[in-house]
Amino acid sequence: MRVAIAKFPGSNCDQDVAYAISRVPGAWSEVVWHTELSPERYELVVLPGGFSYADRLRAGAIAAHTPLIEKLIDYVKDGGLVLGICNGFQILVEAGLLLGSLLPNKGLRFICKWVSLRVMNSDTPFTNAFEESEVVKMPIAHYEGRYYAGGQALRLFEERRVAFVYADERGGVSEECNPNGSDNSIAGVFNDTFNVLGMMPHPERASDPLLSPYGTEHGLRVFLSVANYVKGGA
């Protein structure tokens, strides 16, 4: 599996993603400056976390209008896989590749902590290594992470386009375990063809048991899922 990790001015999670990819058997990645990236050379393009263009205007707004995004639109139409993590998710919604928008957190504070997530759809290129309704642990670190679906949240659930929701240890969803006020506790969504995933939690930071306070590597399964899909195993 060949993976490109796009780097914009202000990206700062690219090496974390590269490390996570290195833990996937048969996978290979490289960090590529956004103006030099040719998506068609890769099976997966990752837009990593960080503060692209210093979050000027809005988080992800400037990066969403770069030539790379025009290339990604064609790449996605041709079936290419794109994963946007945190700031990458913000870029994808700003570019219109994913439904909705990402607003400042309900408490108007930067949030950095581990959360529980419930897997809502395990039959996709990004989630086939999970079990449906499984509860997993990943960290979040964002200020503009409140997902707003513009009245389309129920539609997303009906179409199984919600990847993860914030939940408690048993998978229950409530206001108490929704860290940022996201609509219906949504933490990650797919496009309508399931080859684009945007998520606020950081799977790359949950890809090594040594880095997890729980001794888990749940985030690695996002990348393992893509490898399964590329190999034809899902």
C-alpha atoms as one frame of an Amber mdcrd trajectory, in Angstrom:
protein
   0.000   0.000   0.000   1.445   3.331  -1.102   0.452   6.299   1.047   1.040
  10.015   0.511   0.898  12.291   3.548   0.224  15.834   2.374   2.123  18.607
   4.116   0.810  22.168   4.153   2.390  25.156   5.898   1.496  24.497   9.526
   0.897  20.740   9.286   2.446  19.080  12.330   1.140  15.506  12.522   2.648
  14.196   9.298   5.468  12.273  10.973   3.028  10.717  13.442   0.997   9.401
  10.517   4.164   8.127   8.832   5.056   6.213  11.992   1.596   4.657  12.166
   1.815   3.596   8.511   5.207   2.002   9.215   3.432  -0.384  11.591   1.176
  -1.702   8.817   2.664  -4.766   7.076   3.411  -4.068   3.437   2.646  -0.362
   3.682   4.925   2.439   2.580   4.466   6.178   3.009   6.139   9.468   2.257
   5.468  13.028   3.357   4.934  15.184   0.267   4.731  18.974   0.072   1.224
  19.833  -1.099   2.315  21.523  -4.329   4.313  18.449  -5.372   1.781  15.718
  -4.597   0.339  13.629  -7.443  -2.510  11.641  -5.843  -2.793   9.091  -8.648
   0.555   7.576  -7.601  -0.895   6.361  -4.298  -3.625   4.125  -2.909  -4.265
   6.512  -0.008  -3.763  10.234   0.527  -3.782  11.474   4.123  -4.416  15.079
   5.106  -2.897  15.153   8.603  -3.572  17.279  11.648  -2.003  20.596  12.497
  -2.800  24.227  11.782  -2.566  24.631   8.012  -1.888  28.247   7.110  -2.157
  29.052  10.837  -5.952  28.500  10.685  -6.336  31.898   9.009  -9.951  32.755
   8.103 -11.140  29.394   9.455  -9.416  26.109  10.168  -8.704  24.462   6.822
 -10.187  27.282   4.742  -7.040  28.323   2.874  -5.715  24.795   2.328  -9.108
  23.873   0.855  -8.462  26.295  -2.009  -5.036  25.004  -3.016  -4.396  23.162
  -6.313  -3.972  19.870  -4.437  -7.653  19.865  -3.527  -8.610  20.196  -7.188
  -6.492  17.110  -7.854  -8.090  15.277  -4.932 -11.583  15.951  -6.256 -10.688
  14.107  -9.476  -8.830  11.427  -7.505 -11.902  10.761  -5.361 -14.160  10.597
  -8.429 -11.834   7.888  -9.767 -12.150   5.888  -6.535  -9.021   7.048  -4.707
  -9.016   6.947  -0.914  -8.609  10.106   1.180  -8.335  10.295   4.968  -8.558
  13.654   6.722  -7.535  13.750  10.382  -8.432  16.742  12.568  -7.210  19.687
  10.461  -7.434  17.344   7.482 -11.122  16.821   8.283 -11.560  20.584   8.459
  -9.952  20.921   5.034 -12.254  18.281   3.544 -15.456  19.941   4.741 -14.207
  23.356   3.612 -13.496  21.848   0.186 -16.956  20.279  -0.042 -15.587  16.743
  -0.181 -17.513  15.959   3.010 -20.885  17.176   4.223 -21.091  19.671   7.063
 -18.749  22.066   8.793 -16.554  22.193  11.886 -17.228  24.947  14.407 -15.491
  26.066  17.601 -16.022  23.668  20.481 -19.105  24.237  22.591 -16.994  25.342
  25.551 -14.825  27.629  23.371 -11.688  25.932  24.659  -9.005  23.782  23.085
  -9.617  20.155  24.091  -6.817  17.587  24.356  -7.746  14.222  25.876  -8.490
  10.576  25.154 -12.100   9.709  24.347 -14.234   6.636  23.782 -15.677   6.144
  20.308 -18.379   3.807  19.072 -17.851   2.320  15.613 -20.986   2.927  13.561
 -20.113   1.232  10.262 -17.464  -1.477   9.928 -18.143  -2.243   6.274 -15.981
   0.422   4.625 -12.421   0.781   3.316 -11.456   2.623   6.525 -13.233   0.555
   9.190 -13.289  -3.093   8.083 -10.783  -4.049  10.811 -13.274  -2.957  13.494
 -16.425  -4.616  14.803 -19.777  -2.871  14.443 -20.700  -1.012  17.666 -17.254
  -1.709  19.133 -15.990   0.888  21.608 -12.435   2.085  20.979 -10.081   4.678
  22.445  -8.418   7.524  20.557  -7.235  11.021  21.515  -8.632  14.339  20.357
  -6.810  17.681  20.222  -8.755  20.553  18.692 -10.450  23.902  19.132 -12.686
  23.827  16.047 -13.981  20.269  16.276 -17.737  20.643  16.769 -19.258  18.883
  13.779 -22.324  20.634  12.404 -24.375  18.758   9.836 -26.771  21.563   8.917
 -29.857  19.500   9.670 -28.508  16.478   7.771 -27.320  14.395  10.732 -30.190
  11.886  10.603 -29.635  11.463   6.881 -25.981  10.632   7.546 -26.988   7.942
  10.032 -29.634   6.530   7.680 -27.083   6.310   4.872 -24.521   4.763   7.269
 -22.116   7.600   6.548 -21.247   8.153  10.204 -17.972   6.393  10.993 -17.603
   7.087  14.718 -19.566   8.781  17.484 -18.346   9.968  20.867 -19.592   7.509
  23.475 -19.132   6.197  26.985 -17.268   3.020  27.928 -20.294   0.896  27.001
 -21.067   2.624  23.742 -23.838   4.813  25.074 -24.239   8.267  23.566 -25.079
  11.252  25.741 -24.346  14.940  26.135 -21.936  14.122  28.965 -19.601  12.123
  26.715 -19.813  14.549  23.786 -16.636  16.599  24.338 -17.251  19.413  21.867
 -20.991  19.648  21.202 -20.937  17.903  17.814 -24.330  17.197  16.250 -25.519
  13.781  17.444 -22.039  13.182  18.924 -20.592  12.651  15.437 -16.798  12.222
  15.464 -16.179  11.126  11.873 -18.069  10.907   8.576 -17.753   9.390   5.101
 -18.638  10.821   1.724 -21.480   9.197  -0.205 -19.167   6.694  -1.902 -17.261
   5.804   1.282 -13.820   6.509  -0.158 -13.321   9.694   1.887 -13.234   9.706
   5.686 -12.863  12.741   7.899 -12.441  12.344  11.644 -11.513  14.636  14.518
  -9.890  11.919  16.707  -6.267  11.105  15.903  -5.859   7.417  14.933  -2.127
   7.900  14.351  -1.669   8.818  18.020  -3.437   5.606  19.017  -1.385   3.247
  16.857   1.174   1.996  19.371   0.410   0.514  22.815   3.391   2.400  24.239
   1.705   5.693  23.377  -1.691   4.806  24.830  -2.630   5.109  28.521  -4.828
   2.065  27.899  -2.130  -0.063  26.254  -4.218  -0.292  23.075  -3.612   0.439
  19.406  -7.157   0.971  18.190  -6.175   3.762  15.820  -3.862   1.471  13.881
  -6.927  -0.387  12.664  -7.946   2.563  10.504  -4.751   2.083   8.494  -4.979
  -1.724   8.628  -8.495  -1.434   7.205  -7.221   0.512   4.217  -4.480  -2.068
   3.682  -7.119  -4.833   3.756  -9.191  -2.963   1.208  -6.258  -2.309  -1.102
  -5.311  -5.996  -0.969  -8.899  -6.960  -1.782  -9.642  -8.349   1.652 -12.662
  -6.144   2.354
